[in-house]
Amino acid sequence: MDGVTGDRVYDGEVSGSKPGFFDRENTIAGPNFNRWLVPTAALAIHLCIGMAYGFSVFWLPMANLIPASEVAASCGDIGLLQALTTTSCNWAVSHVTYTFGIFIAVLGISAALWGSWLEHAGPRKAGAIAALCWGGGMVVGGLGVMTHQLWLLYLGAGVLGGIGQGLGYITPVSTLIKWFPDRRGMATGFAIMGYGGGAMVGAPLAVWLMGNYSADGGKGVAATLITMGVIYFFVMMAGALGFRVPPNGWKPEGWQPSGSPSANSMITHGHVHLNKAWKTRQFWLIWGVLFLNVTAGIAVISMASPMLQDVFGGALVGLEEGGSLTAAQKAAVVAAAAGLVGLISLFNSVGRLFWASLSDKIGRKNTYFTFFVLGIIVYCLLPTWGHMGMAGMFVISICVILSMYGGGFATVPAYLADIFGTQMVGAIHGRLLTAWTAAGLVGPVIIALIREAQLDAGIDPALVYDRTLYIMAGLLFLGLICNSLIKPVDHSLHMTEEELAYERALQHDTGVAVDAQKAARGAFGMTGVLAWLAVGVPFLIGLYIAIAKAAALF
């Protein structure tokens, strides 16, 4: 708002138009707001889009939509082009799993393209569009399943859903960091913990819905996708409407920017514009840090269940080496592997809050140093635990790795804010997420090629994973080098006062608000309790289900 006229400023020009409901100006917090409500809005969005990790529950049902008696004789082993439009042949599992690759790719692209727009539009508008795209994308995907049109599934759940993923993922980041300058890591950890836990909530819900909808003999996939899309739309919209942004100049009561020199030596007090930030050496070093950490983590996520079964086999149920498994024992081994998947979800989620909060104490660079050094050790020990038959240590090591995989995602927004400042951290984070896209597309391909090459060379299946794990440890060593090279950005790259004022004008946030220090001093109250229960209860239910599955390991 202009201090004299009260009009809005656009690109240096004054406009007297009234701001709309979803515009950023209408989300500036008043005096009775409490900042601890913001993480609940972020969690509402991330718990929904985090279902991305749980989409695997749909693959097999999607691949068997047409009864065997009704499948055309000409189907055989159909290719992707034929599968896109066929209504008489079942899709292959590989065909439907491309949906995951599409929305992860679009996630990174959309976050990179629209991150700068999001900073100006504000979290309410961005969150509402994310709700439309993710919820609507699942509905369109459900219609694709209903009409047996694979291209419509790709367009809905893949492309539209991916846009919702990208916008929804970065929407809370800048807002949370500005509300919690004293606890940047913890704040983003809360939100991104929701993404890791989204599958713990969504996957059991999807299985339950498919079971209910298929009681009449149908598969229930289409109805489940449509139902979940509608649910996610309303939950994410509630989160979007719950966002508030602090007025310019606001800070927590009694907090001062100074702190421990050892922990804060990497924290800048300036701001780097997106257009300069992504061209810096620091940006690409952090990009490499995230890419390498995610690639190594994906290796474990994709291999954990089969690796546990191949390496330990009957030993998981107390069978002596060389003995043959009964049907009941085979089922117990599969249940143990499923239990490991449950533990992976648990540690992937909880590790995000733990490591991000710890980074507030020891610094972001030291946190990633821990990830890489500890990760190298644990990756190299995994083959040893397998050779020694120490399944317990193997499982513990997997859990540590997955906690650091999730922790890497949760810590990186605060790392970016430390290096580039808070003004455009959401947009910079959006550009950085292309590292996730690259790792999601390249990582599994590399891992699969290495595995196939070793099997073709006649290596025993139980030993196939050894070389792969050592290669992943090598990638972490490269990540350690990248992290060690990250230094503060040169002051010459910081925005000048005029550039910063112009950027804030685009957000319609010019000058320090007169009531900045009176804003957001409200009590937590019943509103806070209800908001946290609304996101906490579903998360705890998902947590309970994950722990119950993991119990099969013990």
Summary of the structure (lengths in Angstrom):
residues: 554
radius of gyration: 24.3
end to end distance: 60.5
largest distance: 84.9
contacts: 2034
relative contact order: 0.15
helix: 73%
strand: 2%
